[in-house]
Amino acid sequence: MKDLSTPNMDIITGILYSTVSENVCRLKESIEDASEVEIHFKGKEHNENSIAELLKHIAYVDLRWVYRLKCTSIPPELEKEYGPELDEKGNLPSAEGSSLSFLLQQLDAVHQKLKEVCVTLKDENLTKVVSYEKGEKATIRWGLWHMADHNRYHQAHINKLRQMYKRTKRKRHSPP
């Protein structure tokens, strides 16, 4: 049954967590049959972020939010494993050599951490203010909503990449 509640969570916290969780599930289902070549496809002009890079980015951004919600920094070993957010040129870092299963395992691990945090939150905690980016602040409530929104945004990008890949593949294999 579809619902927006999560066992062992306060109502609003559970709803917000469920929006993130639902988007992660939908994303995983949308790419479960993607090949390794496809997840590293960077568009016909080779100027797009690959699915692999986007998955790595989603996991890292969500990990940052998990630790913001905990009001602490990402441990150095996790920063090294998941980061950085951007490379030295300001682009998403390469995910060359990363398999789909590895990237999905990372995503699952981050979302397990998020669930563990959300189980401890009470709805009254949702208005607590945490650090965001560039000195900005955000409420925990906004942070959870933003995670779902950010993941959905990149899911649309991933779906577009899959369509581009299939069109490019068809053109290469169509008779002259």
WOQUI-V439933 format. One record per backbone hydrogen bond with DSSP energy under -0.5 kcal/mol. NH is the residue of the N-H (numbers start at 1). CO is the residue of the C=O. E is the energy in kcal/mol with one decimal. If there is no record, write none. Layout:
nh->NH co->CO e->E
nh->NH co->CO e->E
This chain:
nh->9 co->6 e->-1.5
nh->10 co->121 e->-0.6
nh->14 co->10 e->-3.0
nh->15 co->11 e->-2.2
nh->16 co->12 e->-2.6
nh->17 co->13 e->-2.9
nh->18 co->14 e->-2.6
nh->19 co->15 e->-1.7
nh->20 co->16 e->-1.5
nh->21 co->17 e->-2.9
nh->22 co->18 e->-3.1
nh->23 co->19 e->-1.6
nh->24 co->20 e->-2.2
nh->25 co->21 e->-2.6
nh->26 co->22 e->-2.6
nh->27 co->23 e->-2.5
nh->28 co->24 e->-2.7
nh->29 co->25 e->-2.5
nh->30 co->26 e->-2.0
nh->31 co->27 e->-0.9
nh->31 co->28 e->-0.8
nh->32 co->28 e->-0.7
nh->34 co->31 e->-2.1
nh->39 co->35 e->-2.1
nh->40 co->36 e->-0.8
nh->40 co->37 e->-0.7
nh->41 co->38 e->-1.3
nh->46 co->43 e->-1.5
nh->47 co->42 e->-0.5
nh->48 co->42 e->-2.6
nh->52 co->39 e->-3.0
nh->54 co->50 e->-2.4
nh->55 co->51 e->-2.7
nh->56 co->52 e->-2.3
nh->57 co->53 e->-2.4
nh->58 co->54 e->-2.8
nh->59 co->55 e->-2.4
nh->60 co->56 e->-2.2
nh->61 co->57 e->-2.9
nh->62 co->58 e->-2.6
nh->63 co->59 e->-2.2
nh->64 co->60 e->-2.5
nh->65 co->61 e->-1.9
nh->66 co->62 e->-2.4
nh->67 co->63 e->-2.1
nh->68 co->64 e->-2.0
nh->69 co->65 e->-2.9
nh->70 co->66 e->-1.1
nh->71 co->68 e->-1.5
nh->72 co->67 e->-2.6
nh->78 co->75 e->-0.9
nh->79 co->75 e->-2.4
nh->80 co->76 e->-2.3
nh->81 co->77 e->-1.8
nh->82 co->78 e->-2.9
nh->83 co->79 e->-2.2
nh->87 co->91 e->-3.3
nh->90 co->87 e->-2.0
nh->98 co->95 e->-2.4
nh->103 co->99 e->-2.4
nh->104 co->100 e->-2.6
nh->105 co->101 e->-2.0
nh->106 co->102 e->-2.2
nh->107 co->103 e->-2.2
nh->108 co->104 e->-2.7
nh->109 co->105 e->-2.4
nh->110 co->106 e->-2.3
nh->111 co->107 e->-2.3
nh->112 co->108 e->-1.9
nh->113 co->109 e->-1.9
nh->114 co->110 e->-2.3
nh->115 co->111 e->-2.0
nh->116 co->112 e->-2.2
nh->117 co->113 e->-1.9
nh->118 co->114 e->-2.9
nh->119 co->115 e->-2.2
nh->120 co->116 e->-0.7
nh->120 co->117 e->-0.9
nh->121 co->117 e->-0.8
nh->121 co->118 e->-0.5
nh->125 co->122 e->-2.3
nh->126 co->122 e->-0.5
nh->126 co->123 e->-1.4
nh->127 co->124 e->-0.6
nh->128 co->125 e->-2.0
nh->130 co->138 e->-3.4
nh->132 co->136 e->-2.9
nh->136 co->133 e->-2.5
nh->138 co->130 e->-2.3
nh->140 co->128 e->-1.8
nh->141 co->126 e->-2.7
nh->143 co->139 e->-2.4
nh->144 co->140 e->-2.4
nh->145 co->141 e->-2.0
nh->146 co->142 e->-3.2
nh->147 co->143 e->-2.2
nh->148 co->144 e->-1.7
nh->149 co->145 e->-2.4
nh->150 co->146 e->-3.3
nh->151 co->147 e->-2.4
nh->152 co->148 e->-2.2
nh->153 co->149 e->-2.3
nh->154 co->150 e->-2.1
nh->155 co->151 e->-1.9
nh->156 co->152 e->-1.9
nh->157 co->153 e->-1.4
nh->158 co->154 e->-2.6
nh->159 co->155 e->-2.5
nh->160 co->156 e->-2.1
nh->161 co->157 e->-2.3
nh->162 co->158 e->-2.3
nh->163 co->159 e->-2.0
nh->164 co->160 e->-2.5
nh->165 co->161 e->-2.8
nh->166 co->162 e->-2.3
nh->167 co->163 e->-2.4
nh->168 co->164 e->-2.6
nh->169 co->165 e->-2.7
nh->170 co->166 e->-2.3
nh->171 co->167 e->-2.2
nh->172 co->168 e->-1.8
nh->173 co->169 e->-1.4
nh->174 co->170 e->-0.9
